[in-house]
Amino acid sequence: MEPQPPPSRNDRSEHAMTAMDVLTTTRSVRRRLDLDRPVALETVRECLEIALQAPSGSNAQRWQFVVVTDAERRAAIGEIYNRACEAYLESSSAAGKLFAEDPERSKVQQRVHDSVRHLAGNMGRVPVLVVPCIELPQAELPSGNQAGLWGSLLPAAWSYMLAARTRGLGTAWTTLHLAHEREAAEVLGLPDNVHQGALIPTAHTIGTSFRPAKREPVENVLHVNGWQGGRE
């Protein structure tokens, strides 16, 4: 069965957008980030205040958010990201190399591939870069299962992106720069016990119309009461 995206509601103002609007139209915006229009720091702050309502393991709230607006530091982070992205695009896991056996899906993947390349070449020009971090008592990450650790940061980062959407801002979830995390940490002056979880470019968007993406039907990913409980 061909997956059908839910109905879209485009061009909604901040106050008119419903939860469904926000959840189904918050996209990874790469090509349509306005690189020349400034973003008010106060707007970013409002989005982060909303993000702090996200869950945190043991209510420890060890999250920290580095907001980069300085042109030189943005350019430095952009160079690190671009270098990491070049290696990624040459790898077998690059978006454009996936699902090559499926002509329709391959077209979508190639568009994603091209948009990733575009963002990499312009990351340093994006007006605001937000780096969600988690602060630990010790310098080294704990061994073993880290789901709880990152689960205490990443929901807040996603909430930031949702809040940004309601304010006419576009964002993209990126992590490629983490291949050079220590180098990025030096640019940002991070202590050894502060670890980065993502890099979120933030800008006004070129146009405001964003639609739900085509996804696999839920039946393809739903398993009830165990692995064999779905995918009939």
N, C-alpha and C positions, 0 to 999 in steps of 0.2 A: 504494500500500500504506500502510495506517495505521501510523504509527510506534508501536512498543511499547517502553515504558521497561523497563529491566532490573528483576528482582525487587528489592524493597526489604528492608532489614533495619533496623528502627526500634528506638529505645530501647536502643541499645547503650551500654555503659559505655566509658570511655576505653580500657581494656585489651582489651575484646572487639571493638572496631571493627576491621574489616579495611581494607586500602587501598581495596578496592572500595567498601566502605561510605562511607568518607570522600570519595572522589572523586565518587561518584554522588549524595550527599545533602547536600553543602555548597551551600546555597542562598543567594541574596540575601535576607536576613531583614529585613523592614521593619516590618510590623505586629506581629510577635511578639517584638520586643525588649522585655525587662523594663526599663522606665525607672526603676524604684524600687529595684532590687536592686544593691548595689555590686559592682564587679568588682575582685578583688584585683590590685594592680599586679604582684605576683610571678607571677601566672598569665599576664599579658600578656608579662612578661619571658621566661617559659619559651617562649611561642609565638614570640617574636622570636628567641630562640636557635636554634630550629628553622629559622626563616626564613633565617637567615644561612648555611645549608647550600645555598642555591639557587645556580645558576650566575651568574657575573659575567664580563663581557667582559674578557679579559686578566688575570683575577683581581684587578682593580683594587679591587673592593669599595667603591665610592664611595657606597653607600647610607647613608642616615640615616633614623631613624624618630622622629618627634615624637609623643609620647603625651600627650594632653591630658585631664587630669582636673579641672582648676580650673573651677569652675562659671561664672565670668564669661567665661573664654576659650571654654569650650564654647558658651555662649550667643552670643558674638560670631561664632564660626565658624558656628553654626547659623543666625544671621540672614543671613549672607552666602550660605550654601547655599540657604536658603529663597527669597531674592531671585532667585538664579540659576535655581532650579527653577521659579518662577512664569513666567519668560521661556521656559523650555524647554517647559512644559506648554501654552503658547500657540502654540508653533511647529509647523510641519507635520511635524517629525520626532518629535514626542512619541509615547510608546508607544501611547496610546489612539487615535491617528490612523492607525496603520499597519495594513495588511491589512484595510481596511474592506470589501473585496469578498469576504472569506472570513468568513462568519458565525461559524463555530466558533472560528477563530483570533482574530477580532475580540473575542470574549468574553474570551479569555485576555488579550489586549492591554489591554482596559479594566480588568481586575483589576490588572494591572501598573501601569497609569496611576494608579489610585486608591491603590495601595500606595506609589508614589513620592510622591504628594501627602502621604500620611500621614507618611512619614518626613521629608519636608521640614519639615512643621510641628512635628516633634518632635526634629529633629537636635540641637538645643542641649541637650536633656534626656538624651540617651544618656550613660550613665556614663563611657564612654571613647571618645575619638576618636583614631584612629591615622592619621597623615599620613606615608606613605612619601615620601622625598625622595632626590634624587641631587645630590651635591656635585661641582662642576666646578672646574677650575683658574681658569676665567674666568667672568665674570658672564653673558655671553650664551650661549644655546644654539647649538651649531654648526649651520651651514646644511646643506642636503642631507638625505640619508637618515639618520634618527635611530633606525632600528630597533635597531641595536646598543646605542645609549645607553639607551633605555628597556627593552630586553631585558635589561639589567644591573640593573634595579630591579624590574620588574613580576613576574617569577617569585618573587622573595622575598616580595613583598606577598601573592601568592596562597598561598604556602606558609604565611604567617602565618594566613591565613583558614582553611586546612585544619587547622592545628594548633589553632586556636581551636575548631573544630568538635569535635575529640576531647575537649575540656575542657568541653563543654556551653555554649559561647558561640556566639552568632549574630553574623554580620557581613554587610555589604553592600558591594559594590564601587561607589563613586560618584566622579564626576569633575566634576559640574556646577559646583562652587565655583571651578574653575579659570578660569571666565570672569572671576573677580575675584581672580586669583591674588596679585597684589601686595597687595591689601587684606588677604587672609588671611595673607600673609607678614608684614605689619606686626603683626597680632595675635599671631603666633607668634614674632616677633623673628628671622626668618630672614635671613641675609646674602644679598646680591644673587646670589651664585654657588650658592645652594641652591635647587633647583627641585622643586616638588611634583608627584607623579605620581598621587595619588589621595587620597581621604578615606574611611576605613574605620570606620564606627560599630561599636562592640563592646559587647555586653551579654549577660547571661544570657538564655535564651530562655523564652518562655511556652509550655510544653510541649516535648517533646523529639522528637516524631515528625516526621521530614522524609523525603520520598520523592524518588526520581529524577524529574526533570521530563520531560514529553513533548517530544521533539525530532524533527527531521526524520530519516528513515532515512539511514544513512551513504552509501547509494548516491546520494543527492541531492547530496552534497558531495565525493565521492571522485573524483579524477582521477588515473589511472595513466599515468605517462610523458608527461604533457602535458595540456592542457585538454580535449582530445577523448578522453582515455583513460577517461572515466567518464560518468556520467549517461546511460546507454544507455536 
